[in-house]
């Protein structure tokens, strides 16, 4: 093997680790978002757990965050919570920072 082959394998391994870390941070962010929204809707602990899982699942519908924003906004409005898209996006940003912080502390 050449040095070039070794570098290529190292870059591939780093890319795979970075992608896995990004996936885990996004999943944690979505769980935190689900817990936040469940609190606003007054859900029980069991309902909060189930709702957080549904928010994580919603992220697999399409690329990007639009599916999560749409779900949260729809659910919150349907529950009678005074909410708009800007507040949901602000919560998304806050929870993303928190998820990243938690992940870095864990590592």
C-alpha positions as CSV (number, residue, x, y, z in Angstrom):
1,X,0.0,0.0,0.0
2,X,1.1,3.5,-0.7
3,X,0.9,6.5,1.5
4,X,-1.9,7.8,-0.7
5,X,-4.0,4.6,-0.1
6,X,-3.5,5.1,3.7
7,X,-4.6,8.7,3.5
8,X,-7.6,7.8,1.5
9,X,-8.7,5.1,4.0
10,X,-8.1,7.6,6.9
11,X,-10.3,10.2,5.2
12,X,-13.0,7.6,4.5
13,X,-13.0,6.5,8.2
14,X,-13.1,10.1,9.4
15,X,-16.1,10.8,7.0
16,X,-17.9,7.8,8.4
17,X,-17.3,8.9,12.0
18,X,-18.4,12.4,11.2
19,X,-21.6,11.3,9.5
20,X,-22.4,8.9,12.4
21,X,-21.9,11.7,14.9
22,X,-24.1,14.1,12.9
23,X,-26.8,11.5,12.8
24,X,-26.7,10.9,16.6
25,X,-26.7,14.6,17.3
26,X,-29.7,15.1,15.1
27,X,-31.6,12.2,16.7
28,X,-30.8,13.6,20.2
29,X,-31.9,17.1,19.0
30,X,-35.2,15.6,17.8
31,X,-35.7,13.8,21.1
32,X,-35.1,17.1,23.0
33,X,-37.6,18.9,20.7
34,X,-40.2,16.2,21.3
35,X,-39.7,16.6,25.1
36,X,-40.0,20.4,24.8
37,X,-43.2,20.2,22.7
38,X,-44.7,17.5,24.9
39,X,-44.2,19.8,27.9
40,X,-46.0,22.6,26.1
41,X,-48.9,20.2,25.3
42,X,-49.0,18.8,28.9
43,X,-48.4,15.2,28.0
44,X,-47.7,12.6,30.6
45,X,-44.2,10.9,30.9
46,X,-45.3,7.9,28.9
47,X,-46.9,10.1,26.2
48,X,-43.8,12.3,26.2
49,X,-41.6,9.3,25.5
50,X,-43.8,8.1,22.6
51,X,-44.1,11.7,21.2
52,X,-40.3,12.1,21.3
53,X,-40.0,8.9,19.3
54,X,-42.5,10.1,16.8
55,X,-40.5,13.3,16.3
56,X,-37.4,11.3,15.6
57,X,-39.3,9.2,13.1
58,X,-40.7,12.3,11.4
59,X,-37.2,13.3,10.5
60,X,-36.9,10.4,8.1
61,X,-39.8,11.6,5.9
62,X,-37.6,14.0,3.8
63,X,-34.2,15.5,3.8
64,X,-33.7,18.5,6.0
65,X,-35.6,19.8,9.0
66,X,-38.9,20.8,7.2
67,X,-40.6,17.6,8.1
68,X,-39.8,18.0,11.8
69,X,-40.8,21.7,11.8
70,X,-44.1,20.8,10.1
71,X,-44.9,18.0,12.6
72,X,-44.1,20.1,15.6
73,X,-46.0,23.1,14.4
74,X,-49.0,21.1,13.4
75,X,-49.1,19.1,16.7
76,X,-48.7,22.2,18.8
77,X,-51.3,24.3,17.0
78,X,-53.7,21.3,17.1
79,X,-53.1,21.1,20.9
80,X,-54.1,24.7,21.3
81,X,-50.6,26.0,22.0
82,X,-49.8,29.5,20.8
83,X,-47.0,28.7,18.4
84,X,-45.6,29.9,15.1
85,X,-42.9,28.6,12.8
86,X,-40.3,31.1,14.1
87,X,-40.7,29.8,17.6
88,X,-40.4,26.2,16.5
89,X,-37.2,27.0,14.5
90,X,-35.7,28.9,17.4
91,X,-36.4,25.8,19.6
92,X,-34.8,23.6,17.0
93,X,-31.6,25.7,17.0
94,X,-31.6,25.8,20.8
95,X,-32.0,22.0,21.1
96,X,-29.4,21.4,18.4
97,X,-26.8,23.3,20.5
98,X,-27.9,21.4,23.6
99,X,-27.7,18.0,21.8
100,X,-24.2,18.9,20.5
101,X,-23.1,19.9,24.0
102,X,-24.5,16.7,25.5
103,X,-22.8,14.6,22.9
104,X,-19.4,16.2,23.4
105,X,-19.7,15.8,27.2
106,X,-20.6,12.1,26.7
107,X,-17.6,11.5,24.4
